[in-house]
Structures are given as C-alpha cells and as structure tokens.
Amino acid sequence: MANVTLTHDMLANRALFDLQNRLTFSRNVYTGYSSEYHAVGGYQKGDTVRIQLPNKYRGSDGATQVISETKERNTTVLLDTQKHVSWRFTAKELTLDIENFSKKHIVPGTIALANLCDVDGLAEYKNIYNQVGTPGTTPSTFAFLAEAEETMDNEAIETEPRHFVMSPKTKRTLRDGELKSVFNQPMVDQLIRKGFIGNYSGFEMHMDQNVSSHTVGAHGGTPLMNGATAEGATSLVTDGWTASTAILKKGDIFTVANVNAVNPISGQAWEGSQLRKFVVGADVSSDGSGNATITITPTIYSSAATATTFLPQQSIDTLPANGAAITVIGTASTAYPINMFFHPNAFAMTMVPFDAPASAGQSVMWGSATDEQLGLAISVSTAWDQAEYRESTRIDILYGWDTIEANYAVRGIG
C-alpha cells in the first residue's frame, strides 16, 4: 500500500487499538458507561462520572407479600488521573505507513500508558476485604485457586466471567508446582503475546508485572473491641493497641473474634463458620493510650438488621461484642504482593474523551478516538514549541478508578 500523510485522527485510532491490546488488568473490569461518551465537549481532569450500581433484594417465605425497599445505589468516579507520553518526530515521518509509524512510536507509547493504567487499577486492592493465601508464601498449589473460588462462591458472585491476575513470581511458582501441566505450550504462547494464560479452575488467568505490594501497618498490643457496634456501622471503636500512634494502614485486613462471614443473598454463614475479614479504609493512629477508631469495609449488617432494607447487603452473622479480640493479618511493617481474583463488576475504570482545546485546528494539530464498547478513549496532539524551536507530539488518556462492588474480588496474598 502506498504511503499517505498520516492525520492525527488516524494516529489516535491506531493508538487506541494498540492501547487496548496492551492492557491486562484494566481490560477486564467494568466499563459499562458508554452514555458518558455523548457528553458535549468531552471532559477535563477533575470532572466526575456517575455509575449506577445494580439493585439487590432478598427473597421471602410464604404467600404473604413482603416488599423489599429498593435502595438505589450509585457511585461517583472522579476523573483524577491524566497520563501521557510525549516525543518529537519530523514531518517526514508522517509519510510512513501506519504500521511502521505505530511500531516506531505508538506501540512504545501505549505500552507505557497501559502499564501506568494497570498500576493504578491494581492499587484498588486496598478496598478489598476478602483474602486468601498465606502471607510470606508465594502460591504454588491448586488449593490457592480453590480457596479463592470458594470465597467468591460464598459471596454469591456469578461464576462467569471471573479473572485472576498474578505477579510474575506467582506465575512461576504455580507453573513449577502442582499446576505445571496447566501451563502448556499454547498457553505460554498466549502469555508471551498478550499476558493471557488460559482458563483454569473457573478463572481466566493473566500475568501482570504491575501487581501491587502492601506493607502492613506497625500494629501491636492486644487490640479489642471497645463498646457496642450498631447496625450500619462503617467504623469500629477499639482499644488495647500499643501506644505507638501509627498502628494500621489503609488496606490492612483484620478479623474480630466470633464475627463470621455470611452469604449476602441468603444470610447463611459460610461453611465452617469462617471469620469475616474487614479491610481498613484509612490510615489509623491510636490516641497514645492504645485507643483507635477504624474505618472499615464491609459495612456492619447482621442478621438482626431490618430485613427489607439492609439484609440484601448482610455481611456478618452477629454484631462484634465488647471485648472481642482483633487479629491483624500479616506481620507488622512487612510487605506482601497482592494478586487479584475478581469479577469485572468489582472495579470500574472510567476512561473518557478529552475536551478538545480551543486552539485545535489552528496552532495545535489534534486527533482523538473513542470506543464506547471497550470504554477507552485517547487523544494525539502536536504543537510548536517556540522555546525549543521544535514540534512535539503527545498521546494522552484521562481516567478514574473506583471499587464498585468490593465483595466481587478476592486478594491473593503472597
């Protein structure tokens, strides 16, 4: 095919294609907000997008009608992240065919952007309270996958689709352990091309070098519940910590004695009466005397909550008792990698079109591309730098992340 002068719209469309092919975690999360692409003028950093969450209900016994009050649920995602890659090239290069131009400039740029986007997405682990694995032990057995599958089943999460994003080291130890036969040559070929390994134990398996690590807070002492806890509580009042002011970090996980997890739909305790795990919602300091109030997820709803309003979100079987022991998972001040099991509805990546600059078409060459189905948008622009007396080109994306259904994901600690 003869070379043609490439336009910025052509570059943007190719950049969008290359970006999609290089995302791993971000490609498999919720992007069901296509109506946002029809906003007049596009978006700027700091704008917000509202996402409607599905309603939840609980069934009732008998012929007598029991109406469950509909609780409209939604969340607002802040478009707080703008990433770009910038470089210089000559006008002569715009006469290259799109494949050569992409290989030389766009592919390296979208690889960098995809990695940054995945890093931010995988950092959402701090909002997830379910966790499997042993801190300090890299997973190497089928039991690791089976426990994650069991946890998602207990949370009444749909069986399809489910994904597992693992670190390079976890991939290696699973491959060299009990699952060695799973990582056959066709899967290895796919892994090399796209980071996708295959489907096993109900999970689409992916490798992503951007898996986060979490450093546990410097907790200590003999922490206990302090006083009664009300239905609908989003924090717990505690005492017994060490006098150190900084005790917990956002993303730490702990359990409370005799407070068990339940299936949120049926209210049945998990088989074996497994303790409910709570995740810390913000860094916590004690008052110097060992007292601290901890922001938590999930919200406290026990079997005693109002049936028609709260029970579809039931999280525990019984309220935490005064004096109940608190156990933080993981050694204090120690870092652990956090692999991620998830259903797409656990997270939302909201990537939207930019508001085109007023000078586009005058002093700035501008092109943009969106894909409503994939939930991706990108822009390419070139401007004259008078100070440097050169032209520079940049690729930009604008997005925000949010955890929209925390129980739809499970952390896999290593």
Number of C-alpha atoms within 10 A of each C-alpha: 4 6 10 11 14 16 14 20 17 15 25 24 20 19 26 22 19 20 24 19 17 21 21 22 28 23 20 21 21 20 21 17 20 15 8 19 20 11 11 8 12 14 21 17 15 14 13 16 18 13 19 14 13 11 11 18 20 19 12 13 7 6 6 7 8 13 13 17 12 11 13 10 12 13 13 13 21 17 21 14 15 17 14 17 17 14 12 12 13 10 11 8 13 17 15 16 15 18 11 11 17 18 12 12 15 25 20 14 22 26 18 16 22 22 20 15 26 22 18 19 23 22 17 18 26 22 27 27 24 25 23 24 19 15 18 14 12 21 25 21 16 13 13 17 22 14 16 25 22 14 21 23 15 18 21 16 19 11 12 11 14 23 22 27 29 27 20 14 16 21 22 16 16 22 17 14 14 13 16 14 11 15 19 13 10 10 17 15 14 14 17 11 12 15 22 20 24 17 15 14 12 15 21 19 21 23 23 23 15 22 22 23 17 19 18 22 23 16 25 18 13 13 22 21 23 20 15 12 17 15 16 14 14 16 18 18 16 22 21 20 23 20 17 16 18 16 22 26 22 20 25 25 26 18 18 22 16 18 21 22 25 27 22 24 18 16 19 16 19 20 10 7 14 13 19 22 24 24 25 23 23 16 15 19 20 21 16 13 13 20 21 23 16 21 20 24 22 26 17 25 24 27 18 14 17 12 20 17 16 24 22 21 23 26 28 28 24 18 19 23 17 14 17 18 18 18 17 20 15 20 16 15 15 14 17 21 22 26 27 27 27 27 25 22 23 20 25 23 26 27 27 28 26 23 15 17 11 9 10 14 11 9 11 15 17 23 21 23 22 20 17 18 10 17 22 25 26 26 26 25 22 21 16 14 10 8 6 8 8 12 15 16 18 17 24 22 23 24 27 24 22 20 22 22 17 21 24 24 30 26 22 28 23 22
